[in-house]
């Protein structure tokens, strides 16, 4: 699957300093797809290392916290994520 801006929202973003931003993303894509290589490349101009992404898989449903671990040359990589119980 591919990233869709429809489910993307900024939760908190630092206007000063280098504090990480927090984003929320809802999609029918599974954790493996969202945390896979290059999924968030279209957001490379907006994401910074250390930013946190909360992903809700509306298909399963499951939730995951991930952290941006690299962003270089338009290629974004996020951590494998930590599952959050939704039951």
Phi, psi and omega in degrees: 000168181237153177301140176231124182296344181303321183265007186265136177213143174274126179267313179209136178220134180287131177267348178222152176073201185239025178297142180291153175269160177236130182236156175238139180220124176245130177203172175271003180283139179288160179308316182300324179287314185292325180269001179285167182302135170073004184300319184260020182302328181293348178254015185301332178284344183254330185271145177234155176302132181099344176297150183248137179237123173265121180245128174249119177273104184287348181277322189279309342276142175218164179225149183214140168259131175230158179238139175289118182258342173201152178206102185214130177060031179086003180251119181254134176236133178243159179294166181295343174090154177247123181289144177241130179294135179236020180258000000 
